[in-house]
Amino acid sequence: KMRTVLFLLSAVMALDAAAAFHAPLQALPSVLAGRSAVAGARLGLRAPLGVSMMAKAKKAGGKKAGKKGGGGDGGGDDDDAPPKIKMDTDVKGTDVSSIKASVDEKMEKTVENTKASLGAIRTGRPSPNLLDRVLVDYYGSDTPVPQVASVTVVSATTICVEPFEKDLLKEVEKAIATSDLDMTPNNDGTMIRLNVPALTTETRAKYVKQAKAAAEDGKVAARNIRRGGVDAVKKLEKGNSIGEDESKGAQDDIQKSTDKAIKQIEDLCDAKEKELAKV
């Protein structure tokens, strides 16, 4: 029994010694790999081709996933929505008269921009405005199709697009094909023909959603203009350039201008929704 116990103790000690010996060896490859990577970076060596391409693919995949899933800077925006028109909400003026004039001008421009945004949302009927928001890579600059091509409605279901420069034919075709219009461009080598399909229940709902979003953008811009105008008037009052009554009157006028612009935007949105509802 004593011999058996001594044998077992010897075996346990041998196993412990072996584990202690092998542990540093198991960590050695990762240590050497880390040192090799550092040394390679110092010498300007590149990673193996397979590793490099996998890294690029992973990076590209991450970007695509972020865009598709509404991540990144895009937030929760609809990927199919046309690009937004930048609204100018910066109110300028050195007195009440110029401030109110600036507010009125920017309110009118906001209504026009909202109308253009709504016009770019397609219905079941062809319209040259459908391509206003489709951007073409024109010598490195994103340019609306109507600025680089002639857009005409040739029938109740067809639009023709003829670039002013023949070299742009492929670029225009690509821009239309990758847009949110759900239309397949037919390139005959000279011009592009677009058949405008009837709206489905799904596409109709999508475009109604886009119309409401465009209208909301316009109303937000109008409210920002109002805020800028009111702040400018209050600044004059604080600096004793105008009295309290004049300040209140100016703020009331700015509010009326805001209400008018928002009502116009809501009317435009309602008209667009009715147009989309037509079968």
Buried (B, 14 or more C-beta within 10 A) or exposed (E): EEEEEEEEEEEEEEEEEEEEEEEEEEEEEEEEEEEEEEEEEEEEEEEEEEEEEEEEEEEEEEEEEEEEEEEEEBEEEEEBBBBEBEBBBEBBBEBBEEBBBBBBBBBBBBBEBBBBBBBBBBBBBBBBBBBBBBBBEBEEEEBBBBEBBEBEBEEEBBBBBBBEEEEBBEBBBBBBBEBBBBBEBEBEEEBBBBEBBEBEEEBBEBBBBBBBBBBEBBBEBBBBBBBBBBEBBBEBBEEEBBEEEBBEBBBEBBEEBBEBBBEBBBEBBEEBBEBBEEE
